[in-house]
Amino acid sequence: MAGGITAAQWRAVTAVDIVGCVPNARITALNICSKDCEGKDAGYNAKDATITEAMKTMVANLPIGTAFTITVKVVDGSGKTWEVQPAKFVWKG
């Protein structure tokens, strides 16, 4: 999903998935980030693809129209790290 995300869509998400990536790829780090009122990065990190309750609450409490980014680190079956571009979303509420 890229672009806008609604509250109903967000409630249904439990984890981030990589589609069309390398074989045996797994997410080893997840970060959800937005800018706070002072323009500083604010967010949460996880050590796998699971979206935590704190992440869900953070996004659900964003003002409508606020952008947020999901960034992941991916490792394949051989231990090689792959670069994945951040996914950018706009909270539709």
Long-range contacts (C-beta under 8 A, 24 or more apart in sequence): 1-87, 1-89, 2-87, 2-88, 2-89, 3-89, 3-90, 4-89, 4-90, 4-91, 4-92, 5-89, 5-90, 5-91, 5-92, 6-92, 6-93, 7-60, 7-92, 7-93, 10-56, 10-59, 10-60, 10-91, 11-56, 13-51, 13-56, 14-50, 14-51, 15-48, 15-49, 15-50, 15-51, 16-49, 16-51, 16-70, 16-72, 17-49, 18-72, 18-74, 18-84, 21-74, 21-82, 21-84, 22-74, 22-76, 22-80, 22-82, 23-76, 23-77, 24-76, 24-77, 24-78, 25-74, 25-75, 25-76, 25-77, 25-82, 26-74, 26-75, 26-76, 27-72, 27-73, 27-74, 28-73, 28-74, 28-75, 29-72, 29-73, 30-70, 30-71, 30-72, 31-69, 31-70, 31-71, 31-72, 32-58, 32-59, 32-68, 32-69, 32-70, 33-68, 33-69, 33-71, 34-58, 34-59, 34-62, 34-66, 34-67, 34-68, 34-69, 35-66, 35-67, 43-68, 59-91, 62-91, 63-91, 64-91, 64-92, 64-93, 65-90, 65-91, 66-90, 66-91, 67-91
